[in-house]
Every structure is written in structure tokens, then in C-alpha cells.
Amino acid sequence: MSRLDRVQPPGEPIELPDGKATITLGKGRKATLVFDDPRLSQVHCELSGDGALWTVRDLGSAQGTRVNGVPLSFPRALFDGDRLEFGAVQLQFRSPQAPDDAVAFDALASHDDDPLAWQVFADWLLEREDPLGARVLASLRGERQNDLPWLGPLRELYVAGALEIDWHHGFARRAQLRPVAGHLAFDWQQAVHALLGLRVGRLLHSLTVDLPRLDSSLTPVDELLQGAQTFVASVPALCRRLRALSFGYRIGPTSAPPIGLSAALLAAAPGLAARPIFSVASAARLLVVEVAQGARLTGCDEGGRLLRELTRVRKADRRTLHLESPPGLAFFSSDTNPCYFAFDGGTWTLMVGKLHGEVKLNGRAVRTAQLLPGDLLDFHGLAKFRFELVP
């Protein structure tokens, strides 16, 4: 059973219930746990348990809530030994579900493409009644997983589509960070730190960040990339296993040489492939990956469609998709342009329009999204396209 040890002021431990529960902390009568501290809000913060993990979130308090000295801006998962601080109150979270033994985890990390190594790791966790073992075992069996309880402070970004993760036996293998329409801007560096701090985020091999659109400053791209590489090189937990890194792209003149890895980053991340981290291409296209049986495509040449400034996808009937760039068409007319691709600032954006719910980006239904190389677009199950750059 998990508990909160009272560090300041001292007192008896607070036992936390098993199973699903929500507990509020503050100075007011409506709080589940009341503390005599005038600096606290009436209901200051909240602990939520789902039987596997406990998370904490600040409830808009004036003084804020901290975990291990770091102020909370998003809900955060709690692990054994974490210190919760608000006002003058200090509580230490204790749980039998302790972080993994370093030796066992390092043994897995060095063989993380071997299913047997994952089976051994799952058994090791299950022997200790660690719920992460059940997650790994279910993934090995091909069962669907609920990822949200394991994402802690990143759940909001994940649900919004600003964070995309490719999972490998319950652990994040590849992550993409991109802006999402209607979602507040976020600090991508803080998000990377948060991901690496998760139990399921420590085997990250590939990272893609849509850097020019996530940075709201007017800093030139060259300077942004220099700062981004310096940041990555300063995070050993990321560099240790990183194999692929990308900071986005631009469509435009390709006379400038590609921007490659800095010497400092190559030294810090020895497994990182020495390829450009920011691509400059002459054009972009949709590569036809799959066409459903009986479906018909028009407007595709040689298995793909080169994107133009006016490019739309129109569903003429239930089994036919037209990709076209007709002249004289009102670009923002939803009646005639149910789904289109917009080009601005050197990048492409997908606008779903009237086909909302029928278009998926990397398996997720979207309304609008900035496109990144490698994105998979599914139009109503009729056809799948891969967004790629043309040198």
C-alpha cells in the first residue's frame, strides 16, 4: 500500500487507499486532508490513483505545488521517494512499486530488440507485483494498452496530438512533438525531460521536433538548431540510446548545404546516425502506400501526388478519392474544398474540413495538423498516403 510520510510538520504517515481514488489537500474544510498552513489554498492540490499509479496536480493554487523542488505545470506521476511540497508542508511519497533495479533495466536496454529479454524483464517485475510487468507482458501478447496512466504530465499533450509516440512493448521507442491548432504552446525541452523521466520513456531511440513552429521567437533557424543540439547534448539520458533525431524541414531553395550534427552532439550521442537534422527540400508529395480493394484514386501520377499550392482531396462518391489542384476554385470554401493542404512558411498543413472524422493522421482523427516527413494519412480507409520530401 502506498503512503505519504510527513516530513514537515512531522506526524503519523498517511495511508493511501488501494484501487481508484481521489484525495484533495488544502487548508479548507472541503479538502480530504486538511493542513493548518495559512499559505495554502482552500483546496490546494489533488492526488489521483487508478490502482497502478498515483498522480498529483495543482488546483490553481496561489503558492503552487512542487515535486522534488520542481513546480507543477501539468499532472505528474509519483514514484517511490518523491517529495511533495506546498506551502510549508513536505510529504514524501512511499510505494512498494519502486523504480526498476538499475541492473535489471540496463540488461534490458542492451537487448531491447530481443523478445526474450522483454519476457525476462516482465517476469522480474511481476515477481515484485509491479504493474509495469503486466503492461509489458500484455504488449508482448499483442493486447491493446491504455497508455494514459503511464504518461503523467504528458497526458494532455498526448491526447491533443501534440505528442505522438510509437510504442515498443509498452515503452516509448519513437516520439514526435508538433504544434496542434487550438492547443496552447508548450516548452518542447520540458516535454522531452518529462518523457525521459517516465518509467516508460527511458528507451527512447528516435526524436522528431517541429522546431521552427514550436519556437514562437523570431530567432533564425540556424540559431534555433544550434541551441536545440546543445540542449540534446546536455541530456545524457537521451543521448545514451538516441539513434535518430530531426528538427523539421523547409520547402524552398535547396542551394544551401544541409544542416548536420554538431561535433558536441556526435560525441555525446555515439549511436546517432550522422545525417542532416533539418531538411531543406524542393517539394513535398503524398506517396500512395495502400489502396483499399475496389477503391479508385484520381490525380496520382506514378504512385503519388506532388503537392501544389492548391491541393485538395475530394470524395466524389463512397469509393472514389480525387486529388486535384483546379484553377479558379475558392480556396477556403468548405462546400467545394472539403479537405485541403495549405502551404505557408515553407511547410505543409493538413486542413480536414468537411471530411472531419474520416481523415486520420498516424492513426488519430484530426481537424488540422502540421505535417512532418513520414506522417501516414488515412482517408476514410479508401487510401493511405505517406507524406515525404522531394529533394
GIBEL-V945204 format. One record per residue. D_CENTER is the distance of its C-alpha to the mean C-alpha in Angstrom with 2 decimals. Layout:
BEGIN
d_center=D_CENTER
d_center=D_CENTER
END
This chain:
BEGIN
d_center=30.40
d_center=28.12
d_center=29.89
d_center=29.85
d_center=32.49
d_center=34.20
d_center=34.31
d_center=35.57
d_center=37.79
d_center=38.81
d_center=39.43
d_center=38.92
d_center=35.47
d_center=33.56
d_center=32.85
d_center=29.73
d_center=30.21
d_center=28.90
d_center=26.90
d_center=25.20
d_center=26.24
d_center=25.58
d_center=27.50
d_center=27.97
d_center=29.46
d_center=31.64
d_center=35.27
d_center=36.16
d_center=37.77
d_center=34.87
d_center=32.66
d_center=32.67
d_center=33.28
d_center=35.49
d_center=35.91
d_center=38.83
d_center=37.14
d_center=37.93
d_center=34.82
d_center=32.57
d_center=31.69
d_center=33.27
d_center=30.03
d_center=27.86
d_center=24.80
d_center=23.75
d_center=23.01
d_center=21.62
d_center=22.09
d_center=21.34
d_center=23.51
d_center=20.87
d_center=19.13
d_center=20.23
d_center=18.07
d_center=19.53
d_center=19.08
d_center=21.48
d_center=23.49
d_center=24.18
d_center=26.84
d_center=28.91
d_center=28.66
d_center=25.04
d_center=23.74
d_center=22.78
d_center=21.43
d_center=23.04
d_center=24.07
d_center=20.70
d_center=20.70
d_center=18.22
d_center=16.27
d_center=13.88
d_center=14.78
d_center=14.72
d_center=15.67
d_center=19.15
d_center=20.52
d_center=24.13
d_center=25.68
d_center=23.30
d_center=25.51
d_center=25.12
d_center=27.08
d_center=28.25
d_center=31.56
d_center=33.88
d_center=32.42
d_center=30.75
d_center=29.60
d_center=28.35
d_center=26.17
d_center=27.71
d_center=26.59
d_center=27.95
d_center=24.40
d_center=24.26
d_center=21.68
d_center=22.57
d_center=25.64
d_center=24.84
d_center=27.30
d_center=25.93
d_center=22.34
d_center=23.60
d_center=25.73
d_center=22.82
d_center=20.74
d_center=23.78
d_center=24.08
d_center=20.63
d_center=21.75
d_center=24.71
d_center=24.55
d_center=27.44
d_center=25.63
d_center=22.92
d_center=25.79
d_center=27.51
d_center=24.45
d_center=24.00
d_center=27.74
d_center=27.66
d_center=25.12
d_center=27.05
d_center=30.24
d_center=28.87
d_center=27.72
d_center=24.09
d_center=21.83
d_center=19.30
d_center=22.17
d_center=22.35
d_center=18.69
d_center=19.29
d_center=22.64
d_center=21.46
d_center=18.91
d_center=21.85
d_center=23.86
d_center=21.45
d_center=20.97
d_center=18.12
d_center=15.87
d_center=14.56
d_center=11.15
d_center=11.02
d_center=13.75
d_center=12.05
d_center=8.92
d_center=11.41
d_center=10.65
d_center=6.95
d_center=8.33
d_center=9.33
d_center=6.33
d_center=5.15
d_center=8.86
d_center=9.40
d_center=7.40
d_center=6.23
d_center=2.50
d_center=4.12
d_center=5.34
d_center=9.09
d_center=10.86
d_center=14.21
d_center=16.55
d_center=14.07
d_center=12.23
d_center=9.08
d_center=10.98
d_center=8.96
d_center=5.62
d_center=5.85
d_center=5.85
d_center=8.66
d_center=11.04
d_center=11.82
d_center=15.48
d_center=16.59
d_center=13.69
d_center=14.65
d_center=13.84
d_center=11.72
d_center=12.25
d_center=9.78
d_center=11.92
d_center=11.73
d_center=7.95
d_center=8.62
d_center=11.56
d_center=10.04
d_center=7.79
d_center=11.11
d_center=13.04
d_center=11.87
d_center=14.35
d_center=11.98
d_center=10.16
d_center=13.48
d_center=13.94
d_center=11.34
d_center=13.48
d_center=11.81
d_center=9.76
d_center=9.94
d_center=10.06
d_center=12.09
d_center=14.22
d_center=17.33
d_center=15.78
d_center=13.48
d_center=16.65
d_center=19.19
d_center=22.10
d_center=24.76
d_center=24.40
d_center=25.33
d_center=22.74
d_center=24.65
d_center=24.38
d_center=20.66
d_center=20.16
d_center=22.62
d_center=20.88
d_center=17.44
d_center=19.19
d_center=21.06
d_center=17.99
d_center=16.50
d_center=20.06
d_center=20.33
d_center=17.62
d_center=19.46
d_center=16.85
d_center=14.68
d_center=17.84
d_center=19.42
d_center=17.56
d_center=15.97
d_center=17.47
d_center=15.83
d_center=14.63
d_center=14.58
d_center=14.65
d_center=15.49
d_center=18.95
d_center=22.03
d_center=24.72
d_center=28.12
d_center=30.98
d_center=30.27
d_center=33.17
d_center=31.12
d_center=30.19
d_center=26.57
d_center=24.66
d_center=24.25
d_center=23.15
d_center=25.00
d_center=27.42
d_center=25.80
d_center=22.40
d_center=24.26
d_center=26.17
d_center=23.26
d_center=21.18
d_center=24.00
d_center=21.96
d_center=20.32
d_center=21.95
d_center=24.16
d_center=23.04
d_center=22.27
d_center=18.95
d_center=19.65
d_center=21.44
d_center=24.36
d_center=25.67
d_center=28.62
d_center=27.01
d_center=24.32
d_center=24.95
d_center=23.84
d_center=24.83
d_center=26.10
d_center=24.45
d_center=26.11
d_center=28.73
d_center=29.64
d_center=33.22
d_center=35.55
d_center=33.11
d_center=34.30
d_center=32.63
d_center=34.47
d_center=33.66
d_center=32.12
d_center=34.07
d_center=33.87
d_center=30.81
d_center=28.71
d_center=28.76
d_center=28.83
d_center=27.17
d_center=29.67
d_center=29.55
d_center=30.55
d_center=28.69
d_center=28.23
d_center=27.78
d_center=30.49
d_center=31.24
d_center=35.06
d_center=35.50
d_center=33.66
d_center=33.58
d_center=33.57
d_center=30.94
d_center=32.26
d_center=30.37
d_center=32.58
d_center=33.27
d_center=36.54
d_center=38.52
d_center=39.57
d_center=36.86
d_center=35.56
d_center=31.97
d_center=30.55
d_center=32.75
d_center=30.71
d_center=33.80
d_center=34.07
d_center=30.50
d_center=28.36
d_center=25.43
d_center=25.29
d_center=23.58
d_center=24.07
d_center=24.47
d_center=24.20
d_center=23.89
d_center=23.57
d_center=20.54
d_center=20.34
d_center=18.97
d_center=19.22
d_center=21.18
d_center=21.64
d_center=24.61
d_center=26.93
d_center=25.00
d_center=22.29
d_center=21.35
d_center=22.72
d_center=20.12
d_center=16.77
d_center=14.09
d_center=12.54
d_center=13.95
d_center=12.84
d_center=15.68
d_center=15.37
d_center=18.01
d_center=17.08
d_center=14.44
d_center=14.63
d_center=15.14
d_center=14.11
d_center=16.36
d_center=15.81
d_center=14.41
d_center=16.30
d_center=18.14
d_center=20.15
d_center=23.08
d_center=24.54
d_center=24.70
d_center=27.47
d_center=25.76
d_center=22.57
d_center=21.98
d_center=19.98
d_center=19.38
d_center=20.88
d_center=22.74
d_center=26.52
d_center=28.05
END
